[in-house]
Amino acid sequence: MRFKEAVAVVTGAGSGIGEATAKQLANEGAKVILVGRTKAKLDRVAAELNEFSAQCADVFAADVTKEEDVKNLAHYVKETYGDLHVLVNNAGGSTHNNITKLSIEDWDQVQNVNLRSVFLVSKFLGEVMVEGSSRNGIQDRAIVNVASLSGHKAGAHIPHYSAAKAAVINFTRALAYEFSQFGIRANSVSPGFVETPLTEQGLQNDRFVEAIKRSTALKRVGRPEEISSVICFAASKDASYMTGSDLLADGGWLIV
Ligand SMILES: NC(=O)c1ccc[n+]([C@@H]2O[C@H](COP(=O)([O-])OP(=O)(O)OC[C@H]3O[C@@H](n4cnc5c(N)ncnc54)[C@H](OP(=O)(O)O)[C@@H]3O)[C@@H](O)[C@H]2O)c1
């Protein structure tokens, strides 16, 4: 029960890594606010969680690339819960193309969902955390940004995503430095290939799956729970002396 009495926000909580993270935080005692664009997906996860433990999950539909939506989310969290202890910036995604074929719209969209969103949510919800810290005293508070293996090693046909995720890792360091005075830690987690709706299409291609296995020391794709456990570690007191770091959970891709 590492998150007993903690209030947590998870973006992109309606599926994949975000869903697994929300479930683990709630299982360990947190009150979790699930954020995403599709309310039906969030409601499904919240219903599962609330069946397990009444009122442990709440839903707020928002597009985290939109300033107004993020401001409304921050206002809701402040008015409803008064404080915020854990923030997981997990929403993200990508399209695939070569640099010369990539449209400017796709470039912008991928920067927005992976990078601008992390800035916007950290800015407005970070303010709620800072206020909570000055009002209720410095307790362990944490932000975890979901980056990617692609932020370390640019992936094929995802130049926009690789650039955005590398920026997330460095933005996290800036965030960690600025927020350290308020007792708020910030770290990023960089997953390798994980089975989620984001990778579903690619993972239906046997040759692609074989290529992933060949390139991964552990010879397999990861499960969402194997990433959420690392995110929850970074968010917990177990990582109380860790800030400005990136935790790579890539099954050993970079060592092959
Ligand atoms: N799966 C992998 O192999 C892998 C590897 C490295 C990094 N990652 C990163 O892990 C994170 C989670 O991805 P995943 O694999 O779990 O994929 P996923 O299942 O597609 O989850 C992404 C979630 O983000 C939400 N989302 C997308 N755009 C949003 C927006 N503008 N505002 C609010 N929510 C938004 C989506 O819900 P809505 O569409 O309903 O909004 C979705 O539930 C992403 O940052 C991804 O880049 C994944």
PDBQT file of the ligand as one rigid body, heavy atoms in Angstrom, charges set to zero:
ROOT
HETATM    1  N1  LIG A 301       3.533   0.137 -26.342  1.00  0.00    +0.000 N 
HETATM    2  C1  LIG A 301       4.821   0.354 -26.536  1.00  0.00    +0.000 C 
HETATM    3  O1  LIG A 301       5.544  -0.486 -27.112  1.00  0.00    +0.000 OA
HETATM    4  C2  LIG A 301       5.443   1.646 -26.076  1.00  0.00    +0.000 A 
HETATM    5  C3  LIG A 301       6.841   1.762 -26.142  1.00  0.00    +0.000 A 
HETATM    6  C4  LIG A 301       7.454   2.921 -25.716  1.00  0.00    +0.000 A 
HETATM    7  C5  LIG A 301       6.683   3.958 -25.218  1.00  0.00    +0.000 A 
HETATM    8  N2  LIG A 301       5.339   3.844 -25.170  1.00  0.00    +0.000 N 
HETATM    9  C6  LIG A 301       4.586   4.979 -24.633  1.00  0.00    +0.000 C 
HETATM   10  O2  LIG A 301       3.721   4.526 -23.612  1.00  0.00    +0.000 OA
HETATM   11  C7  LIG A 301       2.601   5.417 -23.510  1.00  0.00    +0.000 C 
HETATM   12  C8  LIG A 301       1.324   4.607 -23.469  1.00  0.00    +0.000 C 
HETATM   13  O3  LIG A 301       1.150   3.956 -24.711  1.00  0.00    +0.000 OA
HETATM   14  P1  LIG A 301       0.442   2.534 -24.886  1.00  0.00    +0.000 P 
HETATM   15  O4  LIG A 301       1.406   1.663 -25.577  1.00  0.00    +0.000 OA
HETATM   16  O5  LIG A 301      -0.159   2.096 -23.606  1.00  0.00    +0.000 OA
HETATM   17  O6  LIG A 301      -0.659   2.905 -25.985  1.00  0.00    +0.000 OA
HETATM   18  P2  LIG A 301      -2.232   3.090 -25.925  1.00  0.00    +0.000 P 
HETATM   19  O7  LIG A 301      -2.884   1.893 -25.361  1.00  0.00    +0.000 OA
HETATM   20  O8  LIG A 301      -2.618   3.550 -27.287  1.00  0.00    +0.000 OA
HETATM   21  O9  LIG A 301      -2.433   4.256 -24.864  1.00  0.00    +0.000 OA
HETATM   22  C9  LIG A 301      -2.345   5.612 -25.137  1.00  0.00    +0.000 C 
HETATM   23  C10 LIG A 301      -3.507   6.293 -24.433  1.00  0.00    +0.000 C 
HETATM   24  O10 LIG A 301      -3.347   7.692 -24.562  1.00  0.00    +0.000 OA
HETATM   25  C11 LIG A 301      -4.604   8.277 -24.784  1.00  0.00    +0.000 C 
HETATM   26  N3  LIG A 301      -4.424   9.508 -25.554  1.00  0.00    +0.000 N 
HETATM   27  C12 LIG A 301      -3.911   9.623 -26.808  1.00  0.00    +0.000 A 
HETATM   28  N4  LIG A 301      -3.942  10.904 -27.194  1.00  0.00    +0.000 NA
HETATM   29  C13 LIG A 301      -4.452  11.617 -26.160  1.00  0.00    +0.000 A 
HETATM   30  C14 LIG A 301      -4.741  12.983 -25.956  1.00  0.00    +0.000 A 
HETATM   31  N5  LIG A 301      -4.490  13.906 -26.898  1.00  0.00    +0.000 N 
HETATM   32  N6  LIG A 301      -5.292  13.366 -24.774  1.00  0.00    +0.000 NA
HETATM   33  C15 LIG A 301      -5.551  12.451 -23.809  1.00  0.00    +0.000 A 
HETATM   34  N7  LIG A 301      -5.290  11.138 -23.936  1.00  0.00    +0.000 NA
HETATM   35  C16 LIG A 301      -4.753  10.733 -25.106  1.00  0.00    +0.000 A 
HETATM   36  C17 LIG A 301      -5.397   7.229 -25.569  1.00  0.00    +0.000 C 
HETATM   37  O11 LIG A 301      -6.799   7.308 -25.321  1.00  0.00    +0.000 OA
HETATM   38  P3  LIG A 301      -7.786   8.224 -26.202  1.00  0.00    +0.000 P 
HETATM   39  O12 LIG A 301      -7.448   7.953 -27.645  1.00  0.00    +0.000 OA
HETATM   40  O13 LIG A 301      -9.137   7.781 -25.790  1.00  0.00    +0.000 OA
HETATM   41  O14 LIG A 301      -7.510   9.627 -25.787  1.00  0.00    +0.000 OA
HETATM   42  C18 LIG A 301      -4.848   5.927 -25.034  1.00  0.00    +0.000 C 
HETATM   43  O15 LIG A 301      -5.672   5.368 -24.038  1.00  0.00    +0.000 OA
HETATM   44  C19 LIG A 301       2.716   6.377 -24.686  1.00  0.00    +0.000 C 
HETATM   45  O16 LIG A 301       3.315   7.590 -24.258  1.00  0.00    +0.000 OA
HETATM   46  C20 LIG A 301       3.653   5.646 -25.638  1.00  0.00    +0.000 C 
HETATM   47  O17 LIG A 301       4.336   6.533 -26.497  1.00  0.00    +0.000 OA
HETATM   48  C21 LIG A 301       4.705   2.706 -25.578  1.00  0.00    +0.000 A 
ENDROOT
TORSDOF 0
